Amino acid sequence: MTPTDGSFDSDPALVRLTESRFSRRQLLRSAGIGAGSLALASLLAACGGAPAADQGATGGFDWSKQKKTGEFTFGNWPMYVDRAKVNGEAVHPSLQKFTQDTGITVDYKEVIDDYASWFGKLQPQLDAKQTTGFDLIVMGYPKWLPLMMQLGYLIPLDQSFLSNFQKYAAPSYRDRSYDPGNKYSVPYQSGITGIGYDIDQTGREVTSLADLFSKEFEGKVGMFNDTEDTPNMALLALGVEPTTSTPADWQKAADFLTRQRDAGIVRQYYGQGYIGDLQTGNLAVCLAWSADVLQSQLHGYPNLRFVVPDEGGLLWTDCMCIPIGAKHPVDAITYMDYVYQPEIAAMLTDWILNVSPVPDAQKVLAAEGEGAVAKNPLVFPTPDMYERLHGYRILDARETQEWNDIFLPIYQS
């Protein structure tokens, strides 16, 4: 039975063990996490300032002059598209079906290890208005997609190509605050930042962010060493909506986090390594990403739980977008729309096990006998859960410097 509080118990009947599956976020390494905490202000300064967000549109890109070429190159994370073995060879069934249905071949490259280095690889060509060699890329919200938009590195999308997106995308994935009208991107996959906990360590269910700040779990609490999840979750803990928060709110959140640190409640500020300490019992409760806990349950840790706390959680999103200089934009945008068909979204979701932006994929999986995935609230959040998921505070260059001045000392000390 699915819990009503947003947690997910790994009842063996509700999960399908697949040894080759693992969270895309588990690919992040300490170097990537560290690089990902670079200030937006410093990145903008390195680029000579922030061009207007509409630079891609005013740069003269004309969709009416673009033609289908029958090919495109897609840069993505490893293990972030479905896989199967045919005659001993690894293939991507959904990509094969796309080629079958459209006649467009995909040069699929698993080239993203972390967003900071990925951005650094693309930036010189984008800054020089040269082709990157990629026609379609994945960039993340809350930080990297808005940065690409601010720097004018993305081609504005022709909405007439996105009929499946408009028909099948969940309302919460259309017209996002960070990309009004989906002018530059459409979501690929999402995940939830909430609380992970070990029921054997806590001895009870955890439902509130207050548990992260409680002396009850002194020395057994994990927080992220970032300037994204931890500050925004602290704002939620104080009852503040992150997206509309003010510098005064930020200072209150920083003071709250400082008191937590000074009281000895925090064992460590983590990158991806938190999941290992949660698995081994070094942590009782911690900030966590939904897919990490789910994958841990799948691989033999039934004592772990994930919950969207009473105060709310955060919804992050990896988005598909087309970089300026792309040679095959029509083919790329055709694929962007193609994966919003419920049957294709189901193929991707069944493998990736992250939050799908296509709710009808749930019906497809259920009809195909994949009830374990279809019933999984970490993959298909309930309407109530979606109402409790918040966006992140989007910062301009000036705000980023102030934000980092407030929050970085907490973790760096």
TAPE-V785161 format. One record per pair of residues at least 12 apart in sequence whose ideal C-beta (glycine too) atoms are under 8 Angstrom apart, sorted by the first residue. I is the first residue (numbers start at 0). GAP is how many residues later the second one is. D is the distance in Angstrom with one decimal. If there is no record, write none. Layout:
i/gap/d
I/GAP/D
I/GAP/D
//
This chain:
i/gap/d
1/12/7.9
1/373/6.1
1/375/5.7
2/374/7.7
4/200/7.3
4/202/6.0
4/302/6.4
5/188/7.5
5/301/5.2
5/302/3.9
5/303/8.0
5/307/8.0
5/371/6.8
5/376/7.8
5/378/7.8
5/379/5.2
5/382/7.2
6/198/6.9
6/298/5.0
6/299/6.4
6/300/4.3
7/285/7.6
7/286/6.8
7/289/7.4
7/297/7.0
7/298/5.7
7/368/6.7
7/369/5.5
7/370/5.3
8/293/7.8
8/296/7.0
9/287/3.4
9/288/7.3
9/291/7.7
9/292/4.7
9/294/7.5
11/290/8.0
12/359/7.4
13/358/5.2
13/361/5.9
13/362/6.7
14/282/6.3
14/283/5.5
14/357/5.4
14/361/7.5
15/282/7.9
15/354/7.6
15/356/4.8
15/357/7.1
16/281/5.8
16/282/7.6
17/280/7.0
18/280/7.7
19/63/7.4
20/58/7.8
20/274/6.8
20/277/6.8
20/330/6.9
20/332/6.3
21/57/6.6
21/273/5.5
22/266/7.2
22/268/4.2
22/269/5.1
22/271/7.6
22/272/4.7
22/330/7.8
22/331/7.9
23/53/4.9
23/54/7.4
23/55/6.0
23/56/5.0
23/165/7.8
23/267/7.3
23/328/7.0
23/330/7.2
24/166/7.0
24/247/6.8
24/264/5.3
24/266/6.1
24/267/6.0
25/246/6.4
25/249/7.2
25/266/6.5
25/269/7.1
26/50/6.5
26/51/5.9
26/52/7.4
26/86/6.6
27/85/8.0
27/86/5.7
27/243/6.8
27/244/4.7
28/84/7.3
28/85/7.0
28/242/7.7
28/243/6.9
29/241/5.1
29/242/7.5
29/243/7.3
30/83/7.3
31/81/6.1
31/82/2.6
31/83/7.6
31/84/6.3
31/85/6.6
31/239/7.9
32/81/7.2
32/192/7.1
32/193/7.0
32/238/3.5
32/239/6.5
33/237/7.4
34/79/6.3
34/81/3.3
34/82/6.2
34/85/8.0
35/78/6.0
35/79/5.8
35/80/4.6
35/107/7.3
35/190/7.2
36/188/7.6
36/189/5.7
36/190/5.5
36/371/7.8
37/78/6.1
38/361/5.3
38/362/6.4
38/365/5.0
39/103/7.1
39/107/6.1
39/355/6.1
39/356/7.7
39/357/5.9
39/360/4.0
40/356/4.4
40/357/7.3
40/359/4.7
40/360/4.6
40/363/7.8
42/76/7.7
42/104/6.4
43/103/7.9
43/106/7.2
43/107/7.3
43/353/4.7
44/352/7.7
46/76/7.3
46/80/6.0
46/104/5.8
49/100/4.8
49/101/6.4
49/346/7.6
49/347/6.0
50/99/7.5
50/100/6.1
50/101/4.2
51/100/6.8
52/96/5.2
52/97/5.7
52/99/7.1
53/98/7.6
53/102/7.7
54/96/7.8
54/97/2.7
55/96/5.4
55/97/7.3
55/98/5.3
55/99/5.2
55/100/5.3
55/128/7.1
55/268/5.9
56/99/4.5
58/70/7.9
58/93/7.2
58/265/7.0
60/94/5.4
60/95/6.9
60/263/7.5
62/95/4.1
62/266/7.6
62/267/7.9
65/263/5.4
65/264/4.9
66/263/6.2
67/36/7.2
67/262/4.8
67/263/5.9
67/266/7.2
68/258/7.6
68/259/4.9
68/261/7.2
68/262/5.7
69/33/5.9
69/34/5.5
69/35/6.6
69/261/6.9
70/33/6.3
70/34/4.9
70/35/7.6
70/36/6.8
70/257/6.0
70/260/6.2
71/32/6.7
71/34/6.4
71/35/7.2
71/63/4.0
71/64/6.1
71/254/7.9
71/256/4.0
71/259/3.9
71/260/4.6
71/263/6.9
72/33/7.8
72/34/4.3
72/36/6.6
72/60/6.3
72/61/5.2
72/62/5.2
72/63/7.3
72/255/7.4
73/32/5.6
73/33/7.0
73/34/5.2
73/35/6.8
73/60/7.2
73/61/7.1
73/62/4.6
73/63/7.6
73/258/7.5
73/261/7.1
74/34/5.3
74/36/4.8
74/37/6.5
74/43/7.7
74/59/4.4
74/61/7.2
74/62/4.7
74/63/7.1
75/32/7.0
75/33/7.2
75/34/6.2
75/35/7.4
75/36/6.3
75/61/7.7
75/62/5.2
76/33/6.7
76/35/4.6
76/61/6.6
76/241/7.7
77/32/4.2
77/34/7.7
78/31/7.6
78/273/7.7
79/30/7.5
79/58/7.3
79/108/7.9
79/109/7.3
79/238/7.9
79/272/6.3
80/13/6.5
80/14/6.6
80/27/7.0
80/267/6.5
80/270/7.4
80/271/7.6
81/12/5.2
81/265/5.1
81/266/5.6
81/268/6.9
81/269/3.8
81/270/7.4
82/268/6.5
91/16/6.4
92/254/6.2
93/245/7.2
93/250/5.5
93/253/4.5
93/254/6.0
94/13/5.9
96/247/7.1
96/250/7.7
97/237/6.1
97/240/5.5
97/246/7.6
100/237/7.5
101/232/6.0
101/236/7.0
103/227/4.8
103/230/6.3
103/231/7.1
105/229/6.9
108/25/7.6
111/26/6.6
114/24/7.0
114/25/5.5
114/28/7.3
114/29/4.6
117/19/8.0
118/20/7.9
118/25/6.1
118/28/7.2
118/29/7.7
121/12/7.6
121/15/7.4
121/31/7.6
121/201/6.6
122/30/8.0
124/200/6.7
125/25/7.3
125/27/4.4
125/197/6.1
125/198/6.2
125/199/7.2
126/24/7.9
128/195/6.4
128/196/6.5
129/195/5.6
130/194/3.8
130/195/6.9
130/196/6.0
131/191/5.3
131/193/6.1
131/194/7.9
133/189/6.1
133/192/7.2
134/187/6.5
134/188/7.9
134/191/4.3
134/192/6.4
134/193/4.4
134/194/6.4
134/196/6.7
134/197/4.2
135/184/6.0
135/185/7.6
135/186/6.1
135/190/7.6
135/196/4.0
135/199/6.4
135/200/6.9
136/183/7.5
136/184/6.2
136/185/7.7
136/186/5.8
137/50/5.6
137/180/5.1
137/181/6.8
137/182/6.0
137/183/7.8
138/46/7.4
138/179/7.3
138/180/5.9
138/182/5.8
139/176/6.7
139/177/7.1
139/178/5.0
139/179/7.1
140/35/7.4
140/37/5.3
140/38/7.9
140/175/6.2
140/176/4.6
140/177/7.7
140/178/6.3
140/251/7.3
141/36/7.1
141/86/5.7
141/90/7.9
141/174/6.4
141/249/7.5
141/250/3.5
141/251/7.7
141/252/6.6
142/85/6.3
144/33/6.7
144/34/7.0
144/39/7.7
144/40/5.9
144/174/5.2
144/176/6.8
145/32/5.2
145/33/7.9
145/248/5.5
147/36/7.7
147/173/6.8
147/175/7.8
148/29/8.0
148/30/6.8
148/35/5.5
149/246/7.7
151/172/7.4
152/170/6.0
152/171/5.9
153/30/4.4
153/31/7.3
153/167/5.0
153/168/6.5
153/169/6.3
153/170/6.7
154/29/7.6
154/166/8.0
154/167/4.5
154/168/7.1
154/169/5.7
154/171/6.4
154/174/6.1
155/27/5.3
155/28/6.0
156/25/6.8
156/26/6.5
156/27/6.4
156/28/7.5
156/29/7.5
156/165/7.2
156/176/6.3
156/179/7.7
157/175/6.7
158/22/7.8
158/23/7.6
160/169/7.6
160/172/4.6
160/173/6.7
160/175/7.7
160/176/5.7
161/20/7.5
161/24/6.8
161/171/7.3
161/174/7.1
161/175/4.9
161/178/7.9
162/174/6.5
163/173/4.7
163/174/6.9
163/176/3.9
163/177/5.5
164/17/7.3
164/21/5.3
164/171/7.3
164/172/5.5
164/175/4.6
166/173/7.5
167/172/4.8
167/173/6.9
167/174/6.1
167/177/7.4
167/190/5.1
167/191/7.9
167/192/5.8
168/17/7.3
168/18/7.3
168/171/6.0
168/188/5.4
168/189/6.6
169/187/5.8
169/188/7.1
169/189/5.0
169/216/7.9
171/143/7.8
171/214/5.7
171/217/7.9
172/13/7.8
172/14/4.7
172/17/7.7
172/144/7.6
172/184/4.2
175/141/7.5
175/215/7.8
176/66/6.4
176/214/5.7
176/217/7.3
177/213/7.3
177/216/5.6
178/140/7.5
183/137/5.6
184/134/3.9
184/135/6.4
184/136/4.3
185/133/6.5
185/134/5.6
185/150/5.5
185/151/7.9
185/154/7.5
185/171/7.9
186/130/4.8
186/131/7.4
186/132/5.4
186/133/7.7
186/170/4.4
187/129/7.7
187/130/4.9
187/131/5.9
187/132/4.9
187/151/7.7
187/169/7.7
188/128/7.5
188/129/5.3
188/159/7.6
188/163/5.9
188/165/4.2
188/166/6.6
188/167/7.1
188/168/7.5
189/125/5.7
189/126/6.4
189/127/4.5
189/128/7.3
189/164/6.5
189/165/4.1
189/166/7.9
189/167/6.5
190/98/5.5
190/99/5.3
190/100/5.3
190/124/7.7
190/125/5.6
190/163/5.3
190/164/5.8
191/97/7.2
191/98/4.0
191/114/7.7
191/116/6.3
191/121/5.2
191/122/7.1
191/123/6.1
191/124/7.8
191/163/6.7
191/186/7.1
191/189/7.2
191/197/6.5
192/36/4.9
192/39/7.9
192/40/6.6
192/94/6.5
192/95/7.4
192/96/6.0
192/97/7.7
192/120/5.8
192/121/4.1
192/122/7.9
192/123/6.5
193/93/7.7
193/94/6.4
193/96/6.6
193/112/6.1
193/113/5.8
193/114/4.7
193/115/6.1
193/119/3.9
193/120/7.7
194/14/7.1
194/16/7.1
194/17/7.0
194/90/6.2
194/91/7.2
194/92/6.8
194/93/6.3
194/111/7.1
194/112/5.1
194/113/8.0
194/114/5.4
195/78/7.8
195/79/7.7
195/82/5.6
195/89/7.3
195/90/5.4
195/91/7.5
195/92/2.9
195/96/7.2
195/97/4.7
195/108/6.4
195/109/7.0
195/110/5.4
196/14/7.7
196/81/7.9
196/87/6.4
196/88/4.3
196/89/7.3
196/107/7.3
196/108/5.3
196/110/7.3
197/80/6.2
197/83/6.2
197/85/6.9
197/86/5.7
197/87/7.6
197/105/5.5
197/106/5.9
197/107/7.7
198/104/5.3
198/105/7.6
198/106/5.8
199/81/7.3
199/103/4.7
200/19/6.6
200/80/6.0
200/82/7.5
200/83/3.7
200/84/7.7
201/15/7.2
201/82/5.2
201/83/6.2
204/100/7.4
204/102/7.7
205/79/5.6
205/99/7.2
205/101/6.1
205/103/7.8
206/100/6.2
206/102/6.2
206/103/5.5
207/101/5.4
207/102/5.0
207/103/6.6
208/24/6.6
208/27/6.3
208/28/4.0
208/100/4.8
208/101/7.6
208/102/4.8
209/27/7.0
210/74/5.5
211/25/7.3
211/48/7.3
211/53/7.7
211/73/6.2
211/74/7.6
211/75/7.1
212/24/7.0
212/43/7.2
212/46/7.9
212/47/5.0
212/52/6.4
213/51/7.2
214/48/6.8
214/50/6.6
216/48/6.9
216/67/4.7
216/68/5.4
217/45/7.3
217/46/5.7
217/47/5.3
218/45/6.1
218/46/7.2
218/48/5.5
219/47/6.0
219/62/7.5
219/63/5.7
219/64/3.9
219/65/6.9
220/39/7.7
220/44/5.1
220/45/5.3
220/46/6.1
220/62/7.0
220/63/7.1
220/64/5.7
220/65/6.3
221/44/7.4
221/45/5.9
221/46/6.1
221/47/7.9
221/48/5.3
221/52/4.6
221/55/6.4
221/56/7.0
221/61/4.6
221/63/7.6
221/64/3.1
221/65/6.5
222/34/7.6
222/37/7.8
222/43/5.5
222/45/7.9
222/46/5.3
222/47/7.1
222/63/7.0
222/64/5.5
223/45/6.7
223/46/6.0
223/47/7.5
223/50/7.3
223/63/5.2
224/44/3.7
224/45/6.1
224/46/6.0
224/186/4.7
225/45/7.9
225/185/7.8
226/176/6.6
226/177/5.8
226/180/5.4
226/181/6.5
227/164/6.3
228/58/6.0
228/85/6.4
229/27/6.9
229/39/7.6
229/57/6.5
229/177/7.5
229/181/7.5
230/19/7.0
230/22/5.9
230/23/7.5
230/26/7.7
230/162/7.8
230/172/7.2
230/176/4.9
231/82/5.6
231/158/7.5
231/160/5.1
231/161/6.2
232/54/6.1
232/80/7.9
232/81/6.5
233/19/3.9
233/20/7.6
233/22/5.6
233/23/5.2
234/14/6.1
234/15/7.6
234/18/4.9
234/158/7.5
235/73/7.8
235/75/4.8
235/76/4.9
235/77/7.7
235/78/7.6
235/154/6.4
236/16/7.8
236/19/6.8
236/74/5.8
237/14/6.0
237/15/6.0
237/18/6.2
238/72/7.0
239/12/7.7
239/13/7.2
240/149/6.7
241/72/7.5
241/148/5.7
241/149/6.6
241/150/5.8
241/151/4.7
242/147/6.9
242/148/4.7
242/149/7.2
242/150/6.0
242/151/7.3
244/148/5.4
246/152/8.0
246/155/6.0
246/159/7.7
249/152/7.5
249/153/6.2
249/156/5.1
249/157/7.3
250/155/6.0
252/154/7.9
253/152/4.7
253/153/5.6
253/156/6.2
256/150/7.6
256/153/5.1
257/152/5.8
260/149/6.2
260/152/7.7
266/15/6.8
266/16/6.2
268/142/4.6
269/16/7.3
271/20/8.0
273/12/5.3
273/13/7.4
273/14/6.8
274/13/7.4
274/17/4.7
274/18/7.7
274/21/6.3
277/15/7.8
277/18/7.3
277/26/6.4
278/17/5.8
278/22/5.4
278/25/7.1
287/18/6.1
289/16/5.4
289/64/7.8
289/65/7.3
289/88/4.6
290/62/6.2
290/63/5.2
290/87/7.0
292/12/7.1
292/13/3.8
292/85/7.4
293/12/6.9
293/59/6.1
293/82/7.1
293/84/4.7
293/85/7.7
294/58/7.2
305/72/6.3
307/73/7.8
307/77/5.4
307/80/5.3
307/81/6.8
311/76/4.7
311/77/6.7
311/78/5.1
312/75/6.4
312/76/5.4
312/77/7.1
313/75/6.8
313/76/5.7
313/77/7.5
313/78/6.2
314/40/7.6
314/71/8.0
314/74/4.1
314/75/7.1
314/76/6.9
315/76/7.4
316/40/7.9
319/16/5.0
321/14/8.0
339/17/7.6
339/18/5.8
340/17/8.0
341/16/5.7
341/18/3.8
341/19/5.1
341/21/7.0
341/22/5.0
342/21/5.6
344/12/7.5
344/13/3.6
344/15/7.5
344/16/3.9
344/19/7.7
345/12/7.9
345/15/4.1
345/16/8.0
345/18/3.9
345/19/5.0
345/22/7.2
345/24/7.7
348/12/5.2
348/16/6.9
348/24/6.7
348/30/6.2
349/15/6.1
349/20/5.7
349/23/5.6
352/20/6.9
352/23/7.5
352/25/7.7
352/26/5.8
353/25/6.9
354/23/7.4
354/24/6.3
354/25/7.5
354/26/6.4
355/23/6.6
355/24/6.8
358/21/7.0
360/19/7.9
361/12/5.0
361/18/4.6
//
